[in-house]
Structure formats: structure tokens, C-alpha cells
Amino acid sequence: MMKPYYFLHIFVWFALSALVFVDNAQAYIDPGTGSMFIQSLVAAIAGGLFVIKTYWHKLKMIFARKKDIPPKLDKNHSNEHK
């Protein structure tokens, strides 16, 4: 019986050897590809800014000092007010 990762091992070695011994591709990148890349980059930046804007209050609270926290009362003092 073969080990379950035997075929994966062979595939990885085959893929790596195919990438190492490849010739020049002589490929052409049309202007539409560059436009798509720029559009994706702008969308990622806009999405990141939207997420920061949406969670700005929570982010500010994480990094802000907590000055307005009232002091905790001891157990003895908390029963006096009831």
C-alpha cells in the first residue's frame, strides 16, 4: 500500500522541476491587465480605509488611555450603600 502523501510528493517535485527548466515565455501583457491591477490596488486601499473608518472608535479605544474608569469599591464599602 502506498503512503497517502506519495502522489503529492511526486507532484511537488514535478512542478518545481517544470518551473526551473522553463524557457522564455515571450508573453504579452495587454493594457487591460495593467488597468485591472491598478483598479484592484485602488479597491484594496479604499476597502482598507472604509474598514478603518468603520471601526475608528473601537481602534481609538484600544490605543487610548482609560482615564475615566471609576475606582473599584472594596467589598466592605459596597454593602453600605444597599
N, C-alpha and C positions, 0 to 999 in steps of 0.2 A: 504494500500500500504506500502511495506517495504522500509526502508531507503536504499539508494544505497550502503552505507558502511557496512551494516549489515553482509553480507557474508564475507567481508574482515576481519571484527572484529572477527567473529567466526573462520575463517581460521588461523588468527594470534594466537588466544588462543589455538587452537588445535595443531599448530606447536610447540608452546612453551611448552605445556604440553608433547608432544611427545619427545622433546629434554631433558626434565627434567627427565622423567621416563624411559629412555633407559637403557638397560643392557649393559654389556661389549660386545664389538663387536667381539673380537677375530680376528681382521683383520690382514692381512699380507701386508706389503708394500714391493714390489719386488725391486731389484736394478735398474730396468728401471725407476721407479718413482723417485728415488733419482737422477739418471742421468738426467732425464728431468728437475728436479728442478734446478740442478746446471747449466744446459745448458740455462735455462730461465734466471737465475741470471746473467750469463756471457753476454747473449744477451742484457739484460737491461742495464748493465754497459757500454757495447760497444756502444749501441744506445745513451745513455746519453753523452758519450764522443764525439761521432760524432756530436750531436746537439751542444754541447759547441764549438767544433772546427769549425763548420759551421758558427755559429753566434758570434764568438770570437770578431770580430771587432766591432760589434754592442754592445756587452756586455762591451767591453773596453770603448767605447764612453759614455755609460751610467754612468759608475763609474769614468771616468776621469774628471779632471777639464777642463773647457773650457777657456784656456789661449789665444788662437789665435783669439778670436772674435774681429773684429774691432769695435771701439766705434761708437755708433749711432750718426748721424748728426742731428742737430736741423732742424726744418722746414725752418728757415730763411737762414741757410747756404746751404741747398740742392738746392735752386733756383739759387744760384750764379754760379754754375758750368754748368748750361744748356745754 
